Amino acid sequence: MFTTGAPFDLQIFFMYTTMLVAVPTGIKIFNWVATLYKGSISFETPMLFALGFLVFFTIGGFTGLMLSIAPVDYQYRDSYFVVAHFHYVLVSGSLFTIFAAVYYWLPKWKGMYNECLGKWHFWLTIIGLNLTFFPMHFLGLAGMPRRIPDYALQFTDFNQICTIGAYIFGLSQLIFVYNIGKVMFGKKQENLPNKVWDGATGLEWERLPSPAPYHTFEEYPEL
């Protein structure tokens, strides 16, 4: 919107108000990091995706700050830099948190997943994400626009890297589908502990078996 011909004073106003979005976002980042501080952290798959969310969401936030600067946005506008920024925020902010939640709650839903496959899924997703979207920052800075059916020859190398990364990212999700499908449609797991995760102290982990029955409490549980 900075390039629509709006008056200079209006551009300055919206530049500063856009920058102010970083304040509550930064507070939340420090809040999440402080929650981890002095915690007894174990690096199972749910925590790996949660930490991956923190790192890559922060990267997306920094590139968002760059886009909020009016004179700089004249170059970034409608370029692949915007695509890179958007997907670093979107993939980490939504997809990573969904993965973390599914892996965390799956033992209570149906049974325990394969931890080795979960970690393979995480690391291949991280590699695919960065190979796909990180080069797009440079493509945007070099002038490659968004929403085009083809690109100039000088952008070929970075686009090939993005394509390889996209295949790695996409194929790694098959590990997730297999891992979850094996639990959901496989043999029922017996003798799982109620409290699968250390430090999980909610009613569902303290008082219900894993997987949880269809009917839970006959009467109000004691807190």
PEQUIDA-V184899 format. One record per helix or strand. SS is the DSSP state (alpha for helix, beta for strand). FROM is the first residue (numbers start at 1). LEN is the number of residues. Records with the same first field share a line. If there is no record, write none. Layout:
# PEQUIDA-V184899
SS: FROM-LEN ; FROM-LEN
This chain:
# PEQUIDA-V184899
alpha: 8-29 ; 45-23 ; 70-7 ; 80-30 ; 115-27 ; 153-33 ; 203-4
beta: 79-1 ; 145-1 ; 192-1 ; 210-1
